Every structure is written in structure tokens, then in C-alpha cells.
Amino acid sequence: MAGNPIRGDIANGNRMTAANTFDLDGHNKTLFVFGGSQGSEALNQCVAGMIGHFDTISVLWQTGKHNVEKYKQYASNTVRVLPFIDDMKSAYALSDLVFSRSGALTIAELTACGLPSILVPFPSAAADHQTHNARSLADAGAAEMVPESELDTDIMSGKISTLIHNENALNEMAVKSKRLGKPDAAKVIVNKILEQVRA
């Protein structure tokens, strides 16, 4: 499998530059939350219930443009609540742990960047492909998968707090995530097309 084409520089962000971009402390552990470009109400509700437990964690939270008004009240010195993040290179560079959906492009980017994640598949995705995506990373030890039906703020806040401060676990997940990455997918696909054209 060639993988999904992604932006070539997605894994080349600088953490401290990213911290300045989002006005967060680059020395803090940072949780990046996003549910795709439109955001995820299930993830948003869960994060809103967890924010009070994250005293020593910075949170970069993409709510989706239709949800930002509902959640901007949670912004603080350590929490950035944004409708949409175009500079994903910086967002990933600042991230120690990602809490997100598991669409194909998200998976391609997370693995290209070698990021550990907690994945919550969108249950209504076609052919349940997000569950298959998340399970493939979880089975490889690169992520944890949590069904949306099992999202619980107390359980999730404990899981995230424990994992994000466990350097050994994060590093192990990061290595396994990176192994799954296919950052040259676009080049591979183009070469395959050219082979067919020349055949």
C-alpha cells in the first residue's frame, strides 16, 4: 500500500517556534485535540469536562468553526481554543499526545510525524473505516483506541494525564507510529502512474 499523500513538510515543524505561534509554553506537555476539519462534538464535550483536571498540561484544541463559540470560554493561559488550524505542521510539532478522530488523512499525518495518539473513531464513518484505521495503530502499539460510546470524562482525563507524563510509553508509541508512516506516498503514487503510462 502506498499510503495517503500528505503535505511534504508536515513532520518538519519546530517545537519552540510552534509554541510561539500558539502562545503556549513549549516546555509543558501538550495535548492536541481535533476531530477533523469540522471538529467533533463528542470529543469537544469530553475535553470540556476534562479541562479542569489538566493543571500541568497545555491543550491545543481545534473545536471546528461551528463549535468555537460554545467552547471558547475554556480558553486560558494553558488552553488554546481555535475554530480551525491551518498550520498543522506547527500543531504536530508542539504535540506530545494527540486526541482525535481516525480518518485516513489524520492517520497518515500522525504516523508521518511519529506521534502517539488516543483515537476515537467516528462511529458513522462509511464501512466503519475509522475503527479499522484506529485498530491498526492500536494493534501496532502506536495508539490507544477508545470507542465513542465509552468516552467518559473522568476515565479519559486519568488516561491522558497518566500517559502524557509517561515518557517511556510515549517514546515507545512514537517509534511504533513512525514505523507505520508513509511520508513518500505521493511520490510512490506518481511513480506508479508513470510506470503505467510508459508501459
C-alpha positions in Angstrom: 0.0 0.0 0.0 1.3 3.4 -1.0 -0.5 5.3 1.7 -2.2 8.7 1.6 -0.5 11.7 0.1 0.2 14.4 2.7 2.0 17.7 2.8 5.7 17.1 2.4 6.8 19.3 5.3 4.2 18.1 7.8 6.8 16.5 10.0 9.3 19.3 9.9 7.9 21.7 12.4 9.9 23.2 15.3 8.5 22.8 18.8 9.6 26.2 20.2 8.6 28.1 17.1 5.2 26.3 17.3 4.9 27.3 21.0 5.3 30.9 20.0 2.8 30.5 17.1 0.1 29.3 19.6 1.3 31.3 22.5 1.8 28.3 24.7 4.7 27.1 26.9 6.8 24.8 24.8 8.2 23.2 27.9 4.8 22.0 29.0 3.4 18.6 27.9 0.9 19.5 25.2 -2.3 17.6 24.3 -3.5 18.3 20.7 -7.3 17.8 20.3 -9.0 17.8 16.9 -11.8 16.0 15.2 -11.1 16.6 11.6 -11.6 20.0 9.9 -15.2 20.3 11.1 -14.4 19.3 14.7 -16.1 16.6 16.7 -18.8 17.4 19.2 -18.2 14.1 21.1 -14.5 15.0 21.5 -15.4 18.6 22.4 -17.8 17.6 25.1 -15.3 15.2 26.6 -12.5 17.7 26.6 -14.8 20.4 28.2 -15.3 18.0 31.1 -11.6 17.2 31.4 -10.0 20.7 31.2 -10.2 21.2 34.9 -8.0 18.2 35.5 -5.2 19.3 33.3 -3.3 21.7 35.7 0.2 20.9 34.3 -0.8 20.1 30.7 -1.2 22.6 27.8 -4.1 21.9 25.5 -4.3 22.9 21.8 -7.9 22.4 20.9 -9.5 22.7 17.5 -13.2 22.7 18.0 -14.4 23.2 14.5 -15.7 26.6 13.3 -19.3 25.8 14.2 -18.4 24.9 17.8 -15.9 27.5 18.8 -18.4 29.9 20.4 -19.7 27.1 22.6 -16.2 26.3 23.9 -14.1 29.4 23.8 -15.0 30.0 27.5 -12.5 27.3 28.3 -9.5 29.2 26.9 -6.8 30.1 29.5 -3.1 30.6 29.8 -2.6 26.9 29.1 -5.6 26.2 26.8 -6.0 27.5 23.2 -9.5 27.1 21.8 -9.4 27.5 18.0 -12.0 27.0 15.3 -9.6 25.7 12.7 -5.8 25.2 12.5 -4.2 25.5 9.1 -0.7 25.3 10.4 -0.8 21.6 11.2 3.0 21.3 10.9 3.3 23.5 14.0 0.4 21.9 15.8 2.0 18.5 15.4 5.5 19.8 16.4 4.1 21.1 19.7 2.1 17.9 20.4 3.2 15.2 22.9 -0.1 13.3 22.6 -2.9 13.6 20.1 -6.6 13.0 21.0 -8.5 12.8 17.7 -10.7 11.0 15.2 -9.1 8.4 13.0 -9.8 9.4 9.4 -7.3 8.3 6.7 -5.6 11.6 6.4 -5.3 12.0 10.1 -3.7 8.6 10.4 -1.3 9.4 7.6 -0.2 12.6 9.2 0.1 11.2 12.7 2.3 8.3 11.5 4.4 10.5 9.3 5.1 12.7 12.3 5.6 9.7 14.6 3.1 10.9 17.1 1.4 8.8 19.9 -2.4 9.2 20.0 -5.6 8.3 21.6 -8.1 7.7 18.7 -11.9 7.9 18.9 -13.3 6.5 15.6 -16.3 8.3 14.1 -19.0 5.6 14.5 -20.9 6.6 11.4 -18.0 6.6 9.0 -18.5 4.6 5.8 -17.9 0.9 6.3 -16.7 1.8 9.8 -13.3 2.6 8.2 -12.2 4.9 11.1 -12.5 1.9 13.5 -10.3 -0.2 11.2 -7.8 2.7 11.0 -7.6 3.2 14.7 -7.4 -0.6 15.4 -4.4 -0.9 13.0 -2.5 1.7 15.0 -3.6 0.3 18.4 -2.6 -3.3 17.4 0.8 -2.0 16.4 1.2 -0.2 19.8 1.2 3.2 18.2 -2.1 4.4 19.7 -4.9 3.6 22.1 -8.4 3.3 20.7 -11.5 4.4 22.6 -15.0 3.8 21.1 -17.1 7.0 21.2 -19.7 5.1 23.3 -17.0 4.6 26.0 -15.9 8.3 26.3 -16.1 9.2 30.0 -14.5 12.5 31.2 -13.1 11.0 34.5 -11.7 7.9 32.8 -10.3 9.9 29.9 -8.7 12.6 32.0 -7.0 9.9 34.0 -5.8 8.0 30.9 -4.5 11.2 29.2 -2.8 12.6 32.4 -1.1 9.2 33.1 0.0 8.6 29.5 1.3 12.1 28.7 3.6 12.1 31.7 4.9 8.6 31.0 7.9 9.4 28.9 8.8 5.8 28.2 5.3 4.9 27.0 5.1 8.0 24.8 8.5 7.3 23.2 7.6 3.7 22.5 4.3 4.7 20.9 6.1 7.4 18.9 8.6 4.9 17.5 5.9 2.5 16.5 3.8 5.2 15.0 6.8 6.4 12.9 7.3 2.9 11.6 3.8 2.9 10.1 4.3 6.2 8.4 4.5 6.6 4.6 5.6 10.1 4.1 6.6 9.4 0.5 3.1 8.3 -0.5 2.6 11.0 -3.2 6.0 10.2 -4.8 5.2 6.4 -4.8 1.8 7.0 -6.4 3.2 9.3 -9.1 5.9 6.8 -9.9 3.3 4.0 -10.2 1.2 6.2 -12.6 4.3 7.0 -14.7 5.2 3.3 -14.9 1.7 2.6 -16.2 1.9 5.4 -18.7 5.3 4.2 -20.0 4.3 0.6 -20.2 
